[in-house]
Amino acid sequence: MGAVLAAVLGASLMGCSSTGGKRAEERAEQAAAEGRSAVNTPRWTFAMVTHSGDGDTFWDIVQKGADMAAKKDNINFLYSHNDEAQQQAQLVQAAIDKKVDGLIVTLAKPDAMKAVVAKAAKAGIPVITVNSGSAESKKFGALTHIGQDESIAGEAVGDELNTRGRKKALCILHEQGNVGHEQRCAGAKKTFDGEMQNLYVEGTNMPDVQASIEAKLQADKDIDAVVTLGAPFADAAVKAKETAGSKAEVDTFDLNAKVAAELKAKTLGFAVDQQPYLQGYEAVDLLWLYRYNRNVLGGGLPVLTGPQVITSKDAGQLAQYTDRGTR
């Protein structure tokens, strides 16, 4: 009986996402094109403060999703970011001082964010966390977390590497101290039947990233898989593989237009998509729902947007969306 009910609910949700969801997006796009909102509610101000931003294709997509939802929901949307944890916390404090009506934050380095997120909650500002920090979100006082469970995403990578018959893998961490990155590599190592090593690189210096991967591949010819934790680093790994004369397969977390093209060309093996557009869009939308109707999704658990394993056979279907910068 439970299985039948689940199947019926699943079919119902699929129907909603393919019809109602499409109509909602069309209404939002039409309203945005006409310079108006799709709702008649107060013009609340929501702030999003992340640990990374401009120039990063992933965060560009997050912002596009948030911007679309903000236009639809009549929201004054403020965005800021800083890759230094203490600076990010100061940006959150600035948003609190402005008395914003809602706050969206990432918890890549949760210890630095704990106090200021608690301040927001104490001030009566509803907080939603996105992308990183799912384990800390509820403890810090946030309404819910939107993103993928990084450990589960990592485990999916390990399983996929097993399916592909890989035996020795290299996991590239480009931001030391980022708990989500550590969880990804640890999850992959947990389910991977072969040997997995971590390689820490300086993510702000792409030539250094490429050189570090190249040196490792030259030193160890048994490495047959390289896993990067972000789309921009996949290209550096591909170049490193070529210059090192390695036959290792390059795989990556996250998706953008270049990754989709490389998947289609089979330059990359697979990508793990956490749907960043959804993270931005749903964060704004759920804050609006909370302000308007005190709705909360997740039931105390994260609202998952991934992982979805994308391969060459999927890349063509996503091309139109990656080209417009929403996948």
Residue pairs with C-beta under 8 A, 6 or more apart in sequence:
27 38
27 72
28 38
28 68
28 69
28 71
28 72
29 68
31 37
31 38
31 71
31 72
32 68
32 71
32 72
37 71
37 72
37 73
37 74
38 72
38 73
39 72
39 73
39 74
39 288
40 74
41 73
41 74
41 288
41 291
41 292
42 74
43 74
43 75
43 76
44 74
44 75
44 76
44 101
44 102
44 288
44 291
45 75
45 76
45 77
45 78
45 98
45 100
45 101
45 102
46 70
46 75
46 76
46 77
46 78
46 100
46 101
46 102
46 103
46 104
46 284
46 287
46 288
47 77
47 78
47 79
47 80
47 95
47 98
47 100
47 102
47 103
47 104
48 63
48 66
48 77
48 78
48 79
48 80
48 103
48 104
48 105
48 130
48 280
48 283
48 284
49 79
49 80
49 81
49 88
49 91
49 92
49 95
49 103
49 104
49 105
49 106
50 59
50 62
50 79
50 80
50 81
50 88
50 105
50 106
50 130
50 131
51 81
51 82
51 83
51 85
51 88
51 106
51 108
51 109
51 132
51 178
52 58
52 59
52 81
52 83
52 106
52 108
53 59
53 63
53 79
53 80
53 81
54 60
54 81
56 230
56 232
57 231
57 232
57 256
57 257
57 258
57 325
58 230
58 231
58 254
58 256
58 276
59 81
59 276
60 325
61 256
61 276
61 277
61 280
61 325
61 326
61 327
62 130
62 131
62 276
62 277
62 279
62 280
63 79
63 280
64 277
64 280
64 325
64 326
65 276
65 277
65 278
65 279
65 280
65 281
65 282
65 284
65 326
66 77
66 79
66 104
66 280
66 281
66 283
66 284
67 77
67 280
68 281
69 75
69 280
69 281
69 282
69 283
69 284
69 285
69 288
70 76
70 77
70 284
72 285
73 284
73 285
73 288
75 284
75 288
77 284
78 95
78 98
78 100
80 91
80 94
80 95
81 88
81 91
82 88
82 90
82 91
83 175
83 204
85 108
85 109
85 111
85 112
85 113
85 177
86 112
88 105
88 106
88 109
88 112
88 113
89 112
89 113
89 115
89 116
92 103
92 105
92 113
92 116
92 117
92 120
93 116
93 119
95 103
95 120
96 103
96 116
96 119
96 120
96 123
96 125
99 123
99 125
100 125
101 125
101 126
101 287
101 291
102 125
102 126
102 127
102 128
102 287
102 288
102 290
102 291
103 120
103 125
103 126
103 127
103 128
104 127
104 128
104 129
104 130
104 283
104 284
104 287
105 113
105 117
105 127
105 128
105 129
105 130
105 142
106 129
106 130
106 131
106 132
106 133
107 113
107 117
107 129
107 132
107 133
107 136
107 137
107 140
107 179
108 131
108 132
108 133
108 175
108 177
108 178
108 179
108 180
109 177
109 178
109 179
110 133
110 136
110 140
110 179
113 133
113 140
114 136
114 140
117 127
117 129
117 140
117 141
117 142
118 140
118 141
120 127
120 141
121 127
121 140
121 141
121 142
122 141
126 143
126 287
126 290
126 291
127 140
127 141
127 142
127 143
128 142
128 143
128 144
128 145
128 146
128 283
128 286
128 287
129 136
129 137
129 140
129 142
129 144
129 145
129 146
129 147
130 145
130 146
130 147
130 279
130 280
130 283
131 146
131 147
131 180
131 274
131 276
131 279
132 147
132 150
132 178
132 179
132 180
133 140
133 145
133 179
133 180
134 145
134 147
134 149
134 150
134 302
135 179
137 144
137 145
137 302
138 144
138 145
138 300
143 286
143 290
143 296
144 286
144 296
144 297
144 298
144 302
144 303
145 298
145 302
145 303
146 278
146 279
146 282
146 283
146 286
146 302
146 303
146 305
147 274
147 279
147 302
147 303
147 304
147 305
147 306
148 274
148 304
148 305
148 306
148 307
149 302
149 304
150 179
150 180
150 181
150 183
150 184
150 187
151 183
151 184
151 186
151 187
151 190
152 187
152 307
153 184
153 187
153 253
153 272
153 274
153 306
153 307
154 183
154 184
154 185
154 186
154 187
154 188
154 189
154 190
154 191
155 187
155 188
155 190
155 191
156 187
156 191
156 272
156 307
156 309
157 184
157 187
157 188
157 191
157 192
157 227
157 251
157 253
157 272
158 187
158 188
158 189
158 190
158 191
158 192
158 193
158 196
159 191
160 251
160 270
160 309
161 169
161 188
161 192
161 194
161 225
161 227
161 251
162 191
162 192
162 193
162 194
164 225
164 249
164 269
166 192
166 194
166 224
166 225
166 249
167 194
167 195
167 222
167 224
168 194
168 195
168 196
168 197
168 220
168 222
168 223
168 224
168 225
169 188
169 192
169 194
169 195
169 196
169 197
169 223
169 224
169 225
169 226
169 227
170 196
170 197
170 198
170 199
170 213
170 216
170 217
170 223
170 225
170 226
170 227
170 248
171 184
171 185
171 188
171 189
171 196
171 197
171 198
171 199
171 227
171 229
172 199
172 201
172 209
172 213
172 226
172 227
172 228
172 229
172 233
172 237
173 181
173 182
173 185
173 198
173 199
173 200
173 201
173 229
174 181
174 201
174 202
174 203
174 209
174 228
174 229
174 230
174 233
175 181
175 203
176 200
181 229
184 229
184 253
185 196
185 198
185 227
185 229
188 196
188 227
189 196
199 212
199 213
199 216
201 208
201 209
201 212
201 213
202 208
202 209
202 212
203 209
203 230
203 233
206 232
206 233
206 236
209 233
209 236
209 240
210 236
210 237
210 239
210 240
210 243
211 240
212 240
213 226
213 236
213 237
213 240
213 241
213 244
214 240
214 241
214 243
214 244
215 244
216 223
217 223
217 226
217 240
217 241
217 244
217 246
217 248
218 244
218 245
218 246
221 246
223 246
223 248
224 247
224 248
224 249
225 248
225 249
225 250
225 251
225 269
226 237
226 240
226 241
226 248
226 249
226 250
226 251
227 251
227 252
227 253
228 234
228 236
228 237
228 250
228 251
228 252
228 253
229 252
229 253
229 254
230 252
230 253
230 254
231 252
231 253
231 254
231 255
231 256
231 258
231 259
231 271
232 256
233 252
234 250
234 251
234 252
234 258
234 259
234 262
234 268
234 271
235 258
235 262
237 250
237 252
238 250
238 262
238 267
238 268
240 246
241 248
241 250
249 268
249 269
250 267
250 268
250 269
251 268
251 269
251 270
251 271
252 259
252 268
252 271
252 272
253 271
253 272
253 274
254 271
254 272
254 273
254 274
254 276
255 271
255 273
255 310
255 318
255 322
255 327
256 322
256 325
256 327
257 319
257 322
257 323
257 325
259 268
259 271
259 322
260 271
260 310
260 315
260 318
260 319
260 322
260 327
261 315
261 319
262 268
263 270
263 271
263 310
263 311
263 312
263 314
263 315
264 312
264 315
264 316
264 319
265 312
266 312
269 311
270 309
270 310
270 311
271 309
271 310
272 306
272 307
272 308
272 309
272 310
273 306
273 307
273 308
273 309
273 310
273 327
274 305
274 306
274 307
274 308
275 305
275 306
275 308
275 327
276 305
277 326
277 327
278 305
279 305
282 303
282 305
286 295
286 296
286 297
286 303
289 295
289 297
290 296
297 303
310 318
318 327
321 327
